[in-house]
Amino acid sequence: MPRDTPIATPDSARREAVTDLHARVAELNARYRHHGATSVLRAALDDPLAGKLALVSSFGAESVVLLHLLAVTDRSTPVLFIDTQMLFAETLVYQQDLSERLGLSDVRVIRASDSELADRDPYGALRFSDTDACCDLRKTVPLNRALAEFGGWITGRKRFQSGTRAAMEFFEAEENTGRIKVNPLAHWAPDDVRAYMDENRLPRHPLVAQGYPSIGCAPCTSKVAPGEDPRSGRWRGQDKTECGIHMVDGRMVRKGETA
């Protein structure tokens, strides 16, 4: 080997991978910056720069919009549904009914293993002492395991949902995982969501009519009063706005911080 040939190290290899990831994300955003949600979704599924993708869905209050878009684009795309085993019964029924109605052919229900739960949360009480650890155990760990075979994932996140998402692009780089995150609905407003649901006669999550505009695990989700932020019912009274599966620069975003 020539003396001046650089020797790759784990750190240098990681830096190169991160640089390549950001370059691909920048090119994807440049290519599709002026496209609509359907075009972005279709392009993401077809463009080699995005890699192999799965859609991750909570089957929550607005999930039906992106799931319907996927159904009319490519219903064989893998859909990952995280069952934390603390979800509302209504969410579990809605997930099954909606998957069948839309003809989604590869819905994968993922959850923490029995051994992980026995080791870290044997009594189901972790949520009382450490909600971040509970979310990590029941959401982040199983999701990362399920996403291991994919180069990226599709989400239903939108800019209007919180201040931490205000500058969100269609394509984002996840440095901590090396994956690309695709947000086809990033620029949609609340009226766009409602109009799409009405025009396509899509079924709402049954809890929305009961005052739950944002729906997560039952113990950590409360009703939202008129005029409140739609996500104010998630982890009410806590300094927490994300469950941990959405990270910025490798860390969870807190209230008052910007993405």
N, C-alpha and C positions, 0 to 999 in steps of 0.2 A: 504494500500500500504506500503511495507517495506520502512523503512526510507532511505536506501541506493539505492533505485531505482531511476535512473536519470529521470528527468522530461524534456521531449522534448520541445524545444523552437523553434520559427520560424527560428532563425539563425542556430541552430544545425541541424534542419531538412533540411535546404537548403544545409549546408555543407555535410551532408550525401548524399543528392541527387547528388551534384556535384561530390563527390568522386565516387559514383556508376556510374555516367555518364562517367567519365574518365576511370574507370576500364573496362567498356563495350567497349569503343573506343579502349583502349589498346589491349584488347583481340581480337577484330575484326581485327585490323591492324596486329596482330601477326598471326592470322589464314589465312589471305588472302594477306599477304605481297608480295608473289611471284606469285600472280595470275594476269591474264590479265583483261582488262576492262570488257569484256563480263562476265567472271567468277565473278568478283567483283559485277557487277550489279545484276546478277542472285542470288548470295549469299546474297546480301543485302536485296533483296526482300523476300528471304526465311528464313533468319536467325532471330530467335526471339530476339536476342540481339540488332538488329537494330531497331526493332519496326515497326509500320505501316508507310510506306513511300509514299511520293508524289514526282514527278519530277517537278522542277521549271525551266521553260525555257523562254528565251527572244525571241525565234525564230529569233535569230540574225545570224551573219555571219557563225558561226560554229555549231549552235544548231542542225542542221540536223543530225549530227553524233550520238549524244547521243539519239536523238529522234528515229532514225532508230534502234539503239541498243535496245531501250526499245520496239519498235514495234515487233522485232523478239524474244524478251524475254517474255514480258507480256504486250500486248497493252491495257489491261484494267486498268493498273496502272494510278491513277489520274495524270494529267499534269496540272500545274498551270501556266497560262500566265497572266502576269501583264500588263494590258492596262493602261498606265499612262495618256491617252488621249492627249499625246504630241508625240506619235510615228509617224514615217514616214508612209505614206499611203501604201508604198511598204511592210512594215513589217506586217501590218494588213492583206493584201491580201495574203502574203506568209504564214502567220499563218493558215489561213483558208484552203488554197490549200494543204499545207504540212500535216496538220492534216487529211484531207480526203484521201490524197494519201497513207499515212502510216497506215491508218485504226485505228488511236488512238480513243478509244471509250469513254474516260472520260476526255476531255479537258475542263477546267474550266477557264473562263475569269474573272479575278478579278480586281477591281478598287476601288478607294476611293469613298465614298458615296457622294451624292450631298450635304448633310448637312455638311460633313467635308470640302469639297471644298468651300462651301459658307462661312464657318466660318474662314478658314485659308488662302484661296487664291481666294477670290471672283472675282478678275479681271484677274487671270491667270498670274500675274506678280511676284509671289514669287520667281521664278527662277532668276530674276534679282538682288534681294537683298540678297537671302540666298539659294544657291543651295542645301545645306545639308537639310534644312527644306523642300524644295520642294521634294527632293527624299524621305524624311521620310513620308511626306503626301501621295505621289502618289505611292510609292513602299513599303517601310518598314511596315507601318501601315496595309495596306490591305493584304500584304503577311502574316504577323504574325497572322492576324485574320483568314486567310484561312488555315494556318498551325496548328491552335489550335487543330484540331482533329488528328494530326499526331505526331509520335514520332521522325520523322526525315525527311530530304529531300535530293533529289538527284540533283546534280549540274553538269554543264559541265566545271567547272574551271580546268585549267591546269597550271602546274608549270611554263611553258615558258612564260605565258602571262604577268607577271610582277615580279619585284624583291620581292614584298610582298607575292608572292605565291610560291617562290622558294623551300620552305621546306614542302610544302603541302603533307599530307598523304591521303590515300584512305578514311579514316574515321576521322572526326574531332568532337570535343566536343564544343557545343555552350553553354557556361555557363550561358549566360544571358537569354536563352530560355529553357534550359534543353533538347534541341534536339540534335540529331546526324546529321551531315552533311556528305553526301557520295559523293565522287569525283572519279567516275570510270575512268575518262580520265586524272587523275592527272599526270601520267608519259608520256603522249603522247607528241611527238614533232610535229612541224608544218608539217613535211613531212608525219607523220602518219595520220594526219587529211586529208591532200590533197589526199593521197593514198586511204584512206577509202572512201572518197567521189567519187573518180574516179572509184574504183573497184565496187562500188554499184550503180553507175550512179545516184547519189543523186542530186537533184536540189539545186543550190546555191541561196542565198538571192540576189535579183536583184541589190542591191546597192553595192555589193562587186566589181563588174566589173566597177563601177563608182568611185572607190577609197576609199571605206569605209570598211576597214578590221575589224572594231569593231563598232557595231551599237547599239545606245541607243535611247534616245529621240531626236527628230529632232533639237530642239533649242540648245542642248548641244553636238551635234556630228558634227564633220567637217571631210573633206577629209584628207587623210594622204599621204604625199609625199613619193616617193620611198626612202627607207633607214631609214625612221622614224620608231619609235616603233609603232607597230600596234594599241596600245591603246592611242597613243598621240593625236588622234582626239577626245577623250572623255574629256569634260570639259577643252578644250585647254586654256592654260594661267592661270589655277587655280591650287591651291595647293590641288588637289583632284584626287584620282585614283579609288575610289570605290563609289557605289551609296548609301551604307549604309546597304544593305541586307546581305553583307558579313562582319562580324565583327571579331576582334581578341581581346580576353579578354574583351569583352563587349564594345569595342570602334571601331570607324571607322579608318582604316589604311590610313595614309597620305603618300605623296611622301617622299622618303628617309628613311621611317621606314621599319622594317622587321617584318614578321609574326612570 
